[in-house]
Amino acid sequence: MPVRLGAVPRPLRRYVAGPRPEDAVRVAGELVADGRRVALEPVSGRGDDAVADLAAMIASVRTAGLAADCELTVDLVRLGAAAPDLAREAHEAGLGVVLAGPPADVDAVAVPDVGVVVPAGDPDAEDRCRERAAGHVRLVDGRGADADLAFVRCLNVLMAAGGRPAVATTDLRLIAIAGERAAWNGRSPDSWEHVMPYGVRIAEQRRLAAAGLTVRVEVPVRSTGGRS
């Protein structure tokens, strides 16, 4: 049963698997068994203890045989100087790695095959998508009509390129547009993916997965170390 996360501001509240990193690993196993993939999202904890918790979680994901179906989202601002090392550990353990943060900081991380998070509402989102279109871009929706238009423009860039876009939205209209753009560009279902939060639009997640599309679920990871 998803647990509501209430320790963050109301607009950012979401469901978590439980209070410990091992809860996220457990839920990841359940989601993979149900035909979905996972994006592990650290949402709390700072300092050495929090970093140790995340490193242990990475090892647990590998031991559980889940690495091939999991990504670790590495927030360069939240995790600070430890972020590059955690990204490398995750990559070496067989997990995908997706970096979130300022473009200059993301570009400075020397880890092979990393993906990047691009918020559609950023002023340079379309240019960023063009730069990264040959790789793995997780395009994140925003709020309002302007953000929706930017999302679709970025989507057009990514779907027409040779990379592996990830479409991070729960907006049913944008989900439908993503499917249309993928079909228009002749993309196979395994060449791109939907990304949705844990505990949100579960029926839609399962409908898309049942249709043969790749669905990745963002599972927030709460650390027991450090401070939020």
C-alpha positions in Angstrom: 0.0 0.0 0.0 1.5 3.4 -1.0 2.3 5.7 2.0 1.6 9.4 1.6 4.7 11.6 2.0 3.8 14.6 4.0 7.2 16.0 5.0 7.4 18.1 1.8 5.4 21.1 0.7 1.9 20.4 -0.5 2.5 20.9 -4.3 5.3 18.3 -4.1 3.5 15.6 -2.0 3.6 12.1 -3.5 3.4 8.5 -2.4 6.4 6.7 -1.0 7.0 3.0 -0.4 7.9 3.5 3.3 10.3 5.2 5.6 13.5 3.3 4.6 15.5 2.7 1.5 14.8 -1.1 1.7 11.1 -0.3 1.3 11.8 1.2 -2.1 13.7 -2.0 -3.1 10.7 -4.1 -2.0 8.3 -2.0 -4.0 10.6 -2.0 -7.0 10.5 -5.8 -7.0 6.6 -5.7 -6.9 6.5 -3.3 -9.8 8.9 -5.3 -11.9 6.9 -8.4 -11.2 3.8 -6.5 -12.4 5.5 -5.7 -15.7 6.7 -2.2 -15.1 10.1 -0.6 -14.6 11.3 1.7 -11.9 13.0 5.0 -11.4 14.4 5.2 -7.9 14.2 8.8 -6.7 16.0 9.9 -3.6 13.8 12.6 -1.9 15.3 13.0 1.6 18.5 12.8 3.5 21.8 14.6 3.2 25.3 14.0 4.4 27.5 10.9 4.7 24.8 8.7 6.3 22.3 9.4 3.5 25.0 8.7 0.9 25.8 5.4 2.7 22.1 4.5 2.7 21.8 5.1 -1.1 25.0 3.1 -1.8 23.5 0.2 0.2 20.3 0.5 -1.7 22.1 0.2 -5.0 23.8 -2.9 -3.8 20.5 -4.4 -2.7 18.9 -3.7 -6.1 21.7 -5.5 -7.7 21.5 -8.5 -5.3 17.8 -8.7 -5.9 18.3 -9.0 -9.6 16.4 -5.8 -10.3 19.2 -3.7 -11.8 18.3 -4.1 -15.4 14.8 -2.8 -14.7 15.8 0.1 -12.5 17.2 3.6 -12.9 18.6 5.8 -10.2 17.8 9.5 -10.5 20.8 11.5 -9.3 19.9 15.0 -8.3 23.2 16.9 -8.4 21.9 19.7 -6.3 20.5 17.6 -3.5 23.3 15.1 -3.4 26.1 17.6 -3.9 29.7 16.4 -4.1 28.7 12.7 -3.6 26.5 12.7 -6.7 29.1 11.7 -9.3 30.3 8.8 -7.1 26.8 7.5 -6.6 26.1 7.8 -10.3 29.2 5.7 -11.0 28.3 3.1 -8.4 24.8 2.7 -9.9 26.2 2.4 -13.4 28.7 -0.2 -12.3 25.9 -2.2 -10.6 23.9 -2.3 -13.8 21.3 0.3 -13.1 20.5 3.1 -15.5 21.4 6.6 -14.3 19.5 9.8 -15.0 21.0 13.1 -13.9 18.9 16.1 -12.8 20.4 19.5 -12.2 21.9 22.5 -14.0 23.1 21.6 -17.5 26.7 22.6 -16.8 26.8 20.3 -13.7 25.1 17.5 -15.6 27.6 17.8 -18.5 30.5 17.6 -16.1 29.6 14.1 -14.7 31.8 11.6 -16.5 29.6 8.5 -16.4 28.8 6.5 -19.6 25.3 6.3 -21.0 23.7 8.6 -18.5 20.3 10.1 -19.2 19.2 13.6 -18.3 16.1 15.2 -16.9 14.8 18.1 -18.9 11.9 20.1 -17.5 9.7 21.3 -20.4 9.2 24.6 -18.6 12.9 25.5 -18.7 13.7 28.3 -21.2 16.3 26.2 -22.9 14.4 22.9 -22.9 14.0 22.5 -26.6 17.7 23.3 -27.2 18.7 20.9 -24.5 16.5 18.2 -26.1 18.2 18.8 -29.4 21.7 18.5 -27.8 20.7 15.2 -26.1 18.3 13.7 -28.6 20.6 10.9 -29.5 20.7 9.6 -25.9 18.2 9.2 -23.1 16.2 12.2 -22.1 13.4 12.2 -19.5 11.1 15.0 -20.5 9.1 16.3 -17.6 5.9 18.3 -18.0 5.2 21.6 -16.4 2.1 23.7 -15.5 0.0 25.8 -17.8 -0.6 26.1 -21.6 2.9 27.5 -22.3 4.5 24.5 -20.6 2.3 22.1 -22.5 3.2 23.7 -25.8 6.9 23.5 -24.9 6.5 19.9 -23.9 5.0 19.0 -27.3 7.8 20.9 -29.1 10.4 19.0 -27.1 8.5 15.7 -27.7 8.6 16.3 -31.5 12.4 16.7 -31.3 13.0 13.6 -29.2 10.6 11.3 -31.1 12.1 12.2 -34.4 15.7 11.5 -33.2 17.5 8.2 -32.6 17.6 8.3 -28.8 15.4 6.8 -26.1 13.0 9.5 -24.8 11.1 9.1 -21.6 7.8 11.0 -21.3 7.2 12.0 -17.7 3.6 13.2 -17.4 0.3 12.1 -15.9 -1.7 14.4 -18.2 -3.9 12.0 -20.3 -3.9 14.4 -23.2 -0.1 14.6 -23.3 0.1 10.8 -22.9 -2.1 10.5 -26.0 0.0 13.0 -27.9 3.2 11.1 -27.0 1.7 7.9 -28.4 0.7 9.7 -31.6 4.1 11.2 -32.1 5.8 7.8 -31.5 3.5 6.2 -34.1 4.1 9.0 -36.6 7.9 8.5 -36.3 7.6 4.7 -36.6 8.9 4.1 -33.1 8.7 0.6 -31.7 7.2 0.3 -28.2 10.5 -0.6 -26.7 12.3 2.5 -28.0 10.7 5.0 -25.6 8.9 4.9 -22.3 6.3 6.6 -20.1 7.3 7.7 -16.6 4.7 8.2 -13.9 4.9 8.6 -10.1 4.3 5.7 -7.7 0.7 5.5 -6.6 -0.6 7.9 -9.3 -2.8 6.9 -12.3 -2.2 3.2 -11.5 -5.0 2.0 -13.9 -3.4 4.1 -16.7 0.0 2.7 -15.9 -1.3 -0.9 -16.2 -3.3 -0.1 -19.3 -0.2 1.2 -21.1 1.9 -1.7 -19.9 -0.8 -4.2 -21.0 -0.7 -2.5 -24.5 3.0 -3.4 -24.7 4.4 0.0 -23.9 7.2 0.5 -21.4 6.1 2.2 -18.2 8.6 3.3 -15.6 7.3 4.2 -12.1 9.1 6.8 -10.0 9.6 5.4 -6.5 10.7 8.0 -4.0 13.5 6.7 -1.7 13.6 8.1 1.9 16.9 7.9 3.6 17.2 7.3 7.3 20.5 9.2 7.5 21.2 13.0 7.4 18.5 15.6 7.2 15.8 16.2 4.6 
